[in-house]
């Protein structure tokens, strides 16, 4: 299975997972069976906050799942409509996220858990970056 994990800077499995899917500069693509990894630049990095196009961000890469700390509701819907599962990670490195994913320890991300914004007193329950 191929998973996509947002990071600020590519450092392989040691990359810290970034706080937001849509604004992450880079993604790490991981084959969870072989642990083969590769970086992928975010093809939608310059979008307006709240207007992420997750399939554009992935630049046509075929992934089965996305592991995120934070993500907006529209991005969740777009990924799910494309048949891509979204899982919630509390933070740490790509290696930790993959380990938890392989152990079936990551909950599915729901619209109710999505980021609602960071301005005007809104909070999505994790540190904004």
C-alpha positions as a Markdown table, in Angstrom:
| # | Residue | x | y | z |
|---|---|---|---|---|
| 1 | Unk | 0.0 | 0.0 | 0.0 |
| 2 | Unk | 1.3 | 3.5 | -0.8 |
| 3 | Unk | 0.7 | 6.2 | 1.8 |
| 4 | Unk | 1.3 | 9.9 | 1.5 |
| 5 | Unk | 2.5 | 11.9 | 4.5 |
| 6 | Unk | 3.0 | 15.7 | 4.5 |
| 7 | Unk | 6.3 | 17.1 | 5.8 |
| 8 | Unk | 8.0 | 20.5 | 5.9 |
| 9 | Unk | 11.4 | 19.2 | 4.8 |
| 10 | Unk | 12.3 | 15.8 | 3.3 |
| 11 | Unk | 14.5 | 13.8 | 5.7 |
| 12 | Unk | 13.4 | 10.3 | 4.7 |
| 13 | Unk | 11.7 | 8.3 | 7.5 |
| 14 | Unk | 13.1 | 10.9 | 10.0 |
| 15 | Unk | 11.0 | 13.7 | 8.5 |
| 16 | Unk | 8.7 | 15.3 | 11.1 |
| 17 | Unk | 5.1 | 15.1 | 10.0 |
| 18 | Unk | 3.8 | 18.6 | 9.1 |
| 19 | Unk | 0.8 | 20.1 | 10.8 |
| 20 | Unk | -1.4 | 20.7 | 7.7 |
| 21 | Unk | -1.8 | 18.6 | 4.5 |
| 22 | Unk | -2.5 | 21.4 | 2.1 |
| 23 | Unk | 0.3 | 23.8 | 3.1 |
| 24 | Unk | 3.0 | 21.2 | 3.4 |
| 25 | Unk | 5.8 | 21.9 | 1.0 |
| 26 | Unk | 6.7 | 18.3 | 0.5 |
| 27 | Unk | 5.0 | 14.9 | 0.9 |
| 28 | Unk | 6.7 | 11.6 | 1.7 |
| 29 | Unk | 5.4 | 8.6 | -0.3 |
| 30 | Unk | 5.9 | 5.4 | 1.5 |
| 31 | Unk | 5.3 | 1.8 | 0.4 |
| 32 | Unk | 4.2 | 0.3 | 3.7 |
| 33 | Unk | 5.2 | -3.2 | 2.6 |
| 34 | Unk | 8.7 | -2.5 | 1.4 |
| 35 | Unk | 9.3 | 0.8 | 3.3 |
| 36 | Unk | 10.6 | 2.3 | 0.0 |
| 37 | Unk | 10.2 | 6.1 | 0.2 |
| 38 | Unk | 10.3 | 9.0 | -2.1 |
| 39 | Unk | 9.7 | 12.8 | -1.9 |
| 40 | Unk | 7.0 | 14.5 | -3.8 |
| 41 | Unk | 6.6 | 18.3 | -4.0 |
| 42 | Unk | 3.2 | 19.7 | -3.2 |
| 43 | Unk | 1.8 | 20.7 | -6.6 |
| 44 | Unk | -0.9 | 22.9 | -5.0 |
| 45 | Unk | 1.3 | 24.5 | -2.3 |
| 46 | Unk | 0.4 | 28.1 | -3.2 |
| 47 | Unk | -3.4 | 27.7 | -2.8 |
| 48 | Unk | -5.5 | 30.0 | -0.7 |
| 49 | Unk | -6.1 | 28.6 | 2.9 |
| 50 | Unk | -9.2 | 26.5 | 2.8 |
| 51 | Unk | -9.1 | 26.0 | -0.9 |
| 52 | Unk | -6.8 | 23.0 | -1.1 |
| 53 | Unk | -7.1 | 20.7 | -4.1 |
| 54 | Unk | -5.7 | 17.4 | -2.7 |
| 55 | Unk | -5.6 | 15.6 | -6.0 |
| 56 | Unk | -3.7 | 18.5 | -7.6 |
| 57 | Unk | -1.4 | 18.5 | -4.6 |
| 58 | Unk | -0.5 | 14.9 | -5.3 |
| 59 | Unk | 0.3 | 15.7 | -8.9 |
| 60 | Unk | -1.3 | 12.5 | -10.3 |
| 61 | Unk | 0.5 | 10.1 | -7.9 |
| 62 | Unk | -1.6 | 7.1 | -7.1 |
| 63 | Unk | -1.8 | 6.7 | -3.3 |
| 64 | Unk | -4.1 | 4.5 | -1.2 |
| 65 | Unk | -4.1 | 6.6 | 2.0 |
| 66 | Unk | -3.0 | 9.9 | 3.5 |
| 67 | Unk | -1.7 | 10.2 | 7.1 |
| 68 | Unk | -2.2 | 13.7 | 8.5 |
| 69 | Unk | -2.1 | 15.8 | 11.7 |
| 70 | Unk | -4.4 | 18.4 | 10.2 |
| 71 | Unk | -6.5 | 18.8 | 7.1 |
| 72 | Unk | -9.5 | 20.8 | 6.0 |
| 73 | Unk | -13.0 | 19.3 | 5.4 |
| 74 | Unk | -12.9 | 19.9 | 1.7 |
| 75 | Unk | -9.6 | 18.1 | 1.3 |
| 76 | Unk | -10.9 | 15.1 | 3.3 |
| 77 | Unk | -14.0 | 15.0 | 1.0 |
| 78 | Unk | -11.9 | 15.3 | -2.2 |
| 79 | Unk | -9.5 | 12.5 | -1.1 |
| 80 | Unk | -12.4 | 10.2 | 0.0 |
| 81 | Unk | -14.3 | 10.8 | -3.2 |
| 82 | Unk | -11.1 | 9.6 | -5.1 |
| 83 | Unk | -11.0 | 6.5 | -3.0 |
| 84 | Unk | -8.1 | 7.6 | -0.8 |
| 85 | Unk | -8.5 | 6.9 | 2.9 |
| 86 | Unk | -7.4 | 9.6 | 5.4 |
| 87 | Unk | -5.9 | 8.7 | 8.8 |
| 88 | Unk | -5.2 | 10.9 | 11.8 |
| 89 | Unk | -1.7 | 11.1 | 13.4 |
| 90 | Unk | -1.0 | 13.0 | 16.6 |
| 91 | Unk | 2.5 | 14.0 | 15.5 |
| 92 | Unk | 6.1 | 12.7 | 15.3 |
| 93 | Unk | 8.1 | 11.4 | 12.4 |
| 94 | Unk | 7.2 | 9.6 | 9.2 |
| 95 | Unk | 8.7 | 6.4 | 10.7 |
| 96 | Unk | 6.4 | 6.6 | 13.7 |
| 97 | Unk | 3.4 | 7.4 | 11.5 |
| 98 | Unk | 4.1 | 4.3 | 9.3 |
| 99 | Unk | 4.7 | 2.1 | 12.3 |
| 100 | Unk | 1.3 | 3.1 | 13.8 |
| 101 | Unk | -0.4 | 2.7 | 10.4 |
| 102 | Unk | 1.0 | -0.8 | 10.0 |
| 103 | Unk | -0.2 | -1.6 | 13.5 |
| 104 | Unk | -3.8 | -0.4 | 12.6 |
| 105 | Unk | -3.4 | 2.2 | 15.4 |
| 106 | Unk | -4.4 | 5.3 | 13.4 |
| 107 | Unk | -8.1 | 6.3 | 13.5 |
| 108 | Unk | -9.8 | 7.4 | 10.3 |
| 109 | Unk | -9.9 | 11.2 | 9.9 |
| 110 | Unk | -13.5 | 12.5 | 9.8 |
| 111 | Unk | -15.0 | 15.8 | 8.8 |
| 112 | Unk | -15.7 | 16.5 | 12.5 |
| 113 | Unk | -12.0 | 16.3 | 13.2 |
| 114 | Unk | -11.0 | 18.6 | 10.3 |
| 115 | Unk | -9.4 | 22.0 | 10.6 |
| 116 | Unk | -11.9 | 24.8 | 10.7 |
| 117 | Unk | -9.4 | 27.6 | 10.2 |
| 118 | Unk | -7.0 | 29.5 | 12.3 |
| 119 | Unk | -8.3 | 33.0 | 12.2 |
| 120 | Unk | -11.0 | 34.8 | 14.2 |
| 121 | Unk | -10.6 | 32.6 | 17.2 |
| 122 | Unk | -11.1 | 29.3 | 15.3 |
| 123 | Unk | -8.9 | 26.4 | 16.2 |
| 124 | Unk | -8.5 | 23.0 | 14.8 |
| 125 | Unk | -6.9 | 21.4 | 18.0 |
| 126 | Unk | -3.3 | 21.2 | 16.8 |
| 127 | Unk | -0.5 | 23.6 | 16.3 |
| 128 | Unk | -0.8 | 25.6 | 13.1 |
| 129 | Unk | 2.2 | 26.0 | 10.9 |
